[in-house]
Amino acid sequence: MKVSATKGDKLFNTINILLVSLIALIILYPLIFVVNASFSDPTRIYEVPLLLYPRGLNVEGYKEVLKSSDIWTGFRNAVIYTGLGTVINLIVTTIAAYPLSRSGLRGKRFFTLFFTITMFFSGGLIPTYLVNQQLGIVNTLWVMILPGALGVYNMILMRTYFSQNIPNDLIESAYIDGANDLWLLWKVVLPLATPIIAVMAMFYGVGRWNSYFDALIYLQDRAKYPLQIILREILVQGQFGQDMNQIIAGSAESELLMLKMTLKYSVVIVSSLPVLLFYPVVAKYFEKGILVGSIKG
């Protein structure tokens, strides 16, 4: 039997739709503005209070950004740091989470407490820098990867997912068939853990792609800078690479400020595009993985 909505229900739904639409617009508008501004004539960006579509199609900013060797070098470095770092993150997190998810592990509470304490207390920036210096990884590829190899919060989510979604009967039957722990993890557990692995890959990947502080502290060689450091120089410090400065120097003085503005918007889009493309790939796993992984077992 179909129940028709009352006037109160219709009014409530209408108000909800309007509020959600307004909140979504407020959240998305900064991104919409940057996208539209990057394709707009810089002299017309502020003609209207809200820039909802490009005004005067202009792609010169993208052309000049893609000519920059600093941008390409930073992009290459960011891809290496993010790709290799995320793979190591997933390996280390899985190796830590799976044993803690098994009820038969001796000292399980101790190890869980040990990991949890590191979420709230750390040695601080200077001791961490000294440790990395003693290890000889400062100003190398590994300083961008190894110190953040394990995220404890992510490890707890993955451990909970394993506990809730990997039946003990399945594990016991695998043991009876002669499987060892590594074979069981590789052939049984990981194929059943695709949602949480995809979620962890997104968490780690986005975090590493957006990270700039570690590079700011530990890297001195400009050739090793990730894209986010180049972006920071342009947006925060107003500094451009040598090749981009040559482009700006060749412009008329009246166009100088507008060219810099266009370059800034274009760089923001170029640096954000990989994350925006990566998210839809794992979006279908996100809800299932994060909700099940966050349920306390």
Secondary structure, 3 states (H helix, E strand, C coil): CCCCCCHHHHHHHHHHHHHHHHHHHHHHHHHHHHHHHHCCCHHHCCCCCCCCCCCCCCCHHHHHHHHCHHHHHHHHHHHHHHHHHHHHHHHHHHHHHHHHHCCCCCCHHHHHHHHHHHHHCCCCHHHHHHHHHHHCCCCCHHHHCHHHCCCHHHHHHHHHHHHHHCCHHHHHHHHHCCCCHHHHHHHHHHHHCHHHHHHHHHHHHHHHHHCCHHHHHHCCCHHHCCHHHHHHHHHCCCCCCHHHHHHHHCCCHHHHHHHHHHHHHHHHHHHHHHHHHHHHHHHHHHHHHHHHHCCCC
